[in-house]
Amino acid sequence: MTSSRNAIAMSRRLVLSGLAAAVVSPAMARAWQITGDWIPQLAGRWDVIFTVPAGDLATVWVIEQTPSGATSIATVGPNPMALALRETRLIGSTLRLSGPTSTGEAILQAALAPDRLEGSFTAGDLGGSFVATRRSDVRSHTVIEMFDQSIATFEEMLFTPAPFDAAWAARKGELRATLEEATERDLVRVVRTLIASAGLSHNDYVLEPTPPLVVDLVHSEPSISWRRLSGGAGYLRMASFVEDPAARQELDGAFADLAATRGFVVDLRGNSGGNLGLAMRLGDHLFPTQTTVGAFATRRALDAAGVAGMDALPDDAYAAFSGYEVEAFQDALTHAGAVRIVTGGRAPAAYAQPVALLVDSRCASTTEAMAAVIKESGRARLFGSTTAGRMLSSRRLPVLDGYTLRVAYADFRTPGGANIEGVGVAPDQITGAGDAAVRAATSWLRSQR
């Protein structure tokens, strides 16, 4: 569950670069071999927009010289392609960049220019164009200063002090030592490595692009779509939980259109979460009365109660929240320190027929919270595979030299007290992917008549 930033098109989904689950040793902090020519006129920060068939995605490069004299181009913004540029060559007036991505080896080519690079790229089967524009901001602090301030903020704001033991202190010292005379690329890798070693989701360290536009490279589809299935059941697809009042109205329209169906399949597969409002409205349609979705608690609440974890918080430590706006939720959580989310009872007529919910390993965050309460309450039967287990609430905090530190500042429990982080929500019935899950769900719906 993340705070809202800039408005994006409903059909585009915000995808932040994932953190590696494995902890990288200090010796690996500079292990990638960067080769090629040094091109001094490129030094600095660049906003980069890739145009692919699914839409546009934006990131940030930092271009600097490595100790060996090559050009280092580091992706320090969101990186859904997992692009890692390893070689830079200048062939006449043509700049050629190459390196691995999540979709295959990438080759980028552009005419060399001082403030704008415009060219084409291929990455496996993916291809398109890109434009890089020089940014005016520059780094004014040493990488050591940036590391110290960012990690101190992380240690202060993470929802639990549990990771910060002697082993953490040793890792921090070892990684910090690698940053003497290091590049900004090294800094970003080291910070991400250290915060990933906490073993928790929703933490990251990025330089935000302007504008911060990123799309899902796997597929770009409407947030909401629906249709009638043979046999009298309805099918509702929710690809993402976007922060948009218009999406809530569209969801109302879907339920109105399918109100007469004899059972409902709600497909949340691949929904990596997002913001609060649309999930809360789904709850309104599924629950005839107010129902607790789950509870969040910050370190401030734990410290105030003198407890080590949210399982020990007293009931009166929680404020209730039933709104749709994520900013209002964040304000309530900041003020109270602990909040219970309540939904249901606000639709003109709650859907009363049986519901089957489809989930998979790509379901995370807000999606997992909804899946958990729907399962625990018995309101629906879950089909598919266990969800991702990435269920924390995060905030984006400004740190030195324009970077943003994303911190998991609130823990989460289901209404039944279950911890989803690192565990996920298991389906009631394991099914295959694709239409196999839909068939299993509709078969169960028929059996409920």
Protein Blocks (a to p, Z undefined) as FASTA:
>chain_A
ZZdfbdcdfkbccddddddfbdcdfklmmmpccedjddfklgccdddddddfkbccdddd
dddddfkopacdddfbdcfkopacfbdcdehjaccdddddfkbccdddddddfkbccddd
dehjbccdddddddfbdcfbdfklmmmmmmmmmmmmpmbfklmcfklmmmmmmmmmmmgo
pafklmmmmmmmmmmmnopghiacdddddddddddfkbccdfbdcdddehhiacdddfbc
cddfklmmmmmmmmmmmmmpgcddddfehiabiafklmmmmmmmmpmbdcdfbdcddfkl
mmmnopabfklpcfklpccdfbfbfklmmmmmmmnopacddeehiafbacfbdcdddddf
kbghjlmmmmmmmmmnopaccehdddehiacdddddddeehiacdddfbdcddfkopafe
hnbpadfbdcdehjllmmmmmmmmmmmZZ
